[in-house]
Amino acid sequence: CARCALLLDGDLDVHTLQAAIQDIVARHEILRTRLEMFPRMKLPLQVIDDDLDVSIEMESRSIDELFAAPNSDRLEVKLLVVAPDRHLLFFSLPAFCADGPSLRNLLKDLVQSYRARIEGRAIEEEPMQYADFAGWQNDLLESAEAEVGKLYWRKRDLSETAALKLPFERSSSSAFDSLAYSEEKAIEFATIDALAIRYNAQVSEVLLAAWYALLWRLTGQTDLLIGVAHDGRRYEELNSVIGPVAKYLPLTCTVDDIPFAQLVQRVHEVAAEAQQWQDVFTYEFDESAVMPFTFEYKNRAESFRIGDLEFSMYREDVCLDRFKIRLSCERDAQTLKLQFYFDEKYYDANAISYLSSQYYTLLNSVVAQPDARLSQMNLLSDA
């Protein structure tokens, strides 16, 4: 599922907002797409409706209740009135319609359409449709030039590394549910950025290396797999696509008692190699590629203003695939916000709160001792 809440601060015209949303639905086929099961077929087909009326529903439930509610199989739009000049606009889409970057593209398109409606003009530029991207990707996977990349992924044995468990994991065979998340923690961006500069690496690689280090400390396993989110839009033409383009790439890194700087270098090499072949990765290479531990790094979504009305991302939640624990890192202007999402079947809130504190403490330990070995990093705070 993919859900977000947009904060609309200022004098909002609800009728113009409704028209702008309808314009977006008309422009993007994927927002008019549904799954339909036909007789004698084992799998449903995607059907694109020519027209789809999407009405804004005025909502009395809280935003927390909306995010906790079951997801719909079609696009839903709800409006919460926080104050006369403050509203929350909630979007809910099924997983086959959107990913994280899609929600941010939805925000940009909404601003563009709302502005066009106010100015009384039509938007002439046609967006790239998800079906065009899917066609391009299918052609790529069938091409001769993709064979090297497909061989790269086939050589990766994910069966053992994907079965990694933390000592306090509970056994479960019930369906996947990822509604729970830990309390958000924050650390100064400049602090981690200085570490990245010291290690000649990206901030995301430092944060990912710390996640590997913590899993190594907790499990003692040397070959660790983490699914790392990639938005799949490395070509400019794909930046504005709305659809499930993003994917988690399985990155396996060897971790032992080495200096943290050396681990960052290993992570950099593994990530660069995987990114080279990201376009040809599909789960068909290994059915066990359900990655229990995942990681995402993103910048805070841009805000936009039309007159005295400001549009910004208030909250977003996307589940691309099954996981047990996902570490999400979001960069704001001056801070890094760290949050753990988890499947309640396997872990309870107290366990994840403790895990979050260990990760935060380990990061601060790296800041204090950037050349120390992994075994020397603190996991317990002094508090």
C-alpha positions, 0 to 999 in steps of 0.5 A: 500500500501507499498512503500519504497526508498532505498539509494544506496551510492557508485559504483552501478552495475545496472545489478547485482542489476537487477539480485538480485531483480529477485532472490528475486522475485523468492524466495518469492511467495508473490511478484509474487502474484496478485488478480484475479476475477473469474466468479460468485465470489464476492471476488477476489482470490490470484493467485501466478505466477510461474514466474514474470519478474520485470524490473528496470525502470529508473525514472525521477520523484522526489521521492516525486512524486513517493510516491504521485503517485497511487499505482500499483496492482503489484510489481514495481521497479524504479531507480533514479540517484541522482549522479553518485555514489548515487541512490534511489531505489523505491519499490511499493507493494500492501497492500496484499503483504507487511507491514512495516517489509516486506520492511525492510526484502526486504532491507536485502534480496536485500543486501544478493542477491546482495552480492551472485551475486558478489561472484558468489554463490547461496543462498541455504536457503529457506525463510518462505513463507507468505502462510506458515504463513497464514496456521499456523495462520488459524490453530491457529484460529481454535484451542481450545487454541485460544478460550480464546483469541478470547473471549477476543477480542469479549468482547471489545465493540469498537463501541463508542470508535472507533467513537471518533472525534477531535473538528476540524474534517471535515465531509466526506464520500469519499474514504480513502486517507492517502498521507499527513503527517506533518513536522517531529519533533525530540526530544532527545532519551535520554530524553524520555528514562530517563522518561521511566526508571523513570516510569519503562516502555518502551519508546514506552509506554511513547510516547503512553501515551502522545498520549492518554493524548493529545486526552483526553485533546482535546476531554474530553472523558475518554475511548479512543481507539488507534490502536497500530501497532504490527509487528506480528512476535514475533516468531523467525521463522517469522522474515524474512517473507515478507507479510501482517503479521502486524496489529493494535491492538485496545487498549482502555485505561481509561484516567482521570486527573491522574498523567502522571506516573499513565497513563503510568502504565495503558497503560503498563497494557493494552498493555501487555494484548492485546499483549498476544492475538495479534495472534488471533485478526482479524477484524471479531470480530467487523466491527467497528474496523476501528481505527481513531487514530493509533500509531506506534513505530519503530527503524530506519532500519539497514544499510548494506555495500558491499565494498564501496556500502552502502544500507540504508532505505531512506524513507518508507510509509505503510498503513495497514488499514484506519485511520484518524490520525497516530502518527509515532515515529521512533528511530534513534541513538540519536533522536526520530523522530515524524510525523503525517500522516493524511487523508486529507478528515478529517483534513487539514495540518494546523490543523495537524501541530498545533496538532503536536506542541501540542504533542511535547509541551506536551512531553516536559512538561512531561519531565519538570514535570514528576509527574504532572497531565494531566490537568497541562501539557502544550499544547501551547509552549512559542514561 
